[in-house]
């Protein structure tokens, strides 16, 4: 049986992940809609957050196991996050990935980012008094 090798143009290097994180979060910091939310949560020293995000994306894209956190509980604690913020986050992420990488590698990053955003939206819906605001047309979480 032939061994399936990874498609290397879909696997970023650690340096490419660092470039993505640095470029993307520089955009976040300038974005009038997202910057205030991130600044409230992160504060003045972005270094530790950027390192965490490099570990996170290394784990997501390379299955490196570098990230050991629990992102959903951390984000649920942040006040002021609304559904439209995920769309804005994805828009900036997509633009950054397309700017930095080949179409195939950008698409691999974007596919994972979209899945992550959907997971977060479902978590926010589960913890929200108004789940439909997060996931329109979602059936009730608890059946009567």
C-alpha positions in Angstrom: 0.0 0.0 0.0 1.6 3.4 -1.0 2.3 5.8 1.8 0.6 9.2 1.4 3.0 12.1 1.9 1.8 15.5 3.0 1.2 18.1 0.3 4.2 20.3 1.2 2.8 23.5 -0.4 -0.1 23.2 2.1 2.3 23.1 5.1 3.7 26.5 6.2 7.1 26.9 7.8 7.3 28.3 11.4 8.7 31.5 9.8 5.6 31.8 7.6 3.3 31.3 10.6 5.3 34.1 12.5 4.9 36.4 9.4 1.1 35.7 9.3 0.6 36.3 13.0 2.7 39.5 13.0 1.1 40.9 9.9 -2.5 39.9 10.9 -2.3 41.3 14.4 -0.7 44.5 13.1 -3.9 44.9 11.0 -6.1 44.0 14.0 -4.4 46.7 16.1 -5.2 49.4 13.4 -8.8 48.2 12.8 -11.3 50.6 14.3 -13.8 47.8 15.0 -11.6 45.1 16.4 -8.7 47.0 18.0 -10.6 48.2 21.1 -11.8 44.6 21.9 -8.3 43.2 21.5 -6.7 46.1 23.4 -9.1 45.6 26.3 -8.3 41.9 26.5 -4.5 42.0 25.8 -3.4 45.3 27.1 -0.2 47.1 26.1 2.2 44.2 25.8 1.2 42.1 22.8 4.4 40.0 22.8 2.9 37.1 24.9 -0.3 37.0 22.8 1.7 36.9 19.6 3.8 34.1 20.9 0.6 32.2 21.9 -0.9 32.8 18.5 2.3 31.4 16.8 2.0 28.3 18.9 -1.7 28.1 18.2 -1.3 28.3 14.4 1.7 25.9 14.5 -0.5 23.4 16.3 -3.4 24.0 13.8 -1.4 23.9 10.6 1.5 21.6 11.5 0.0 19.5 14.3 3.1 20.5 16.3 1.4 20.4 19.7 2.9 23.7 20.7 -0.3 25.2 21.9 -1.7 23.9 25.2 -4.4 26.5 25.9 -8.1 26.6 26.0 -9.1 29.4 23.6 -12.9 29.3 23.9 -13.1 29.9 27.7 -10.5 32.7 27.3 -12.6 34.4 24.6 -15.9 33.9 26.4 -14.5 36.1 29.2 -13.9 39.0 26.8 -16.7 41.5 26.9 -18.0 43.2 23.8 -17.6 40.5 21.2 -20.5 40.4 18.8 -21.2 38.1 15.7 -20.1 40.8 13.2 -16.6 40.8 14.8 -16.0 37.3 13.5 -16.8 38.3 10.0 -14.4 41.2 10.3 -11.7 39.0 11.9 -12.1 36.5 9.0 -12.0 39.3 6.4 -8.7 40.6 7.8 -7.3 37.1 8.1 -8.2 36.2 4.5 -6.6 39.4 3.2 -3.4 38.7 5.1 -3.2 35.1 4.1 -3.7 36.0 0.4 -1.1 38.8 0.6 1.6 36.5 2.2 1.1 33.1 0.6 0.4 31.1 -2.5 -3.2 30.6 -3.3 -3.1 27.0 -2.0 -1.4 27.8 1.3 -3.7 30.8 1.8 -6.7 28.6 1.2 -5.4 26.0 3.7 -5.1 28.7 6.4 -8.4 30.3 5.5 -10.3 26.9 5.6 -9.0 26.3 9.2 -9.7 29.9 10.2 -13.3 29.6 9.1 -13.7 26.3 11.0 -12.3 28.0 14.1 -14.6 31.0 13.7 -17.6 28.7 13.4 -16.5 26.7 16.6 -16.3 30.0 18.5 -19.6 31.2 17.2 -21.2 27.9 18.4 -19.6 28.3 21.8 -20.8 31.9 22.1 -24.3 30.7 21.0 -24.3 28.0 23.7 -23.4 30.5 26.4 -25.7 33.3 25.1 -29.2 34.2 26.3 -29.9 34.8 22.6 -28.3 31.9 20.7 -30.0 32.8 17.4 -28.0 36.1 17.3 -24.8 34.0 17.0 -26.1 31.2 14.7 -29.2 32.3 12.8 -31.6 29.5 12.0 -30.0 27.2 14.6 -32.5 24.7 16.1 -33.0 25.1 19.8 -30.1 23.7 21.8 -32.4 21.9 24.2 -35.5 20.2 22.8 -38.7 20.6 24.9 
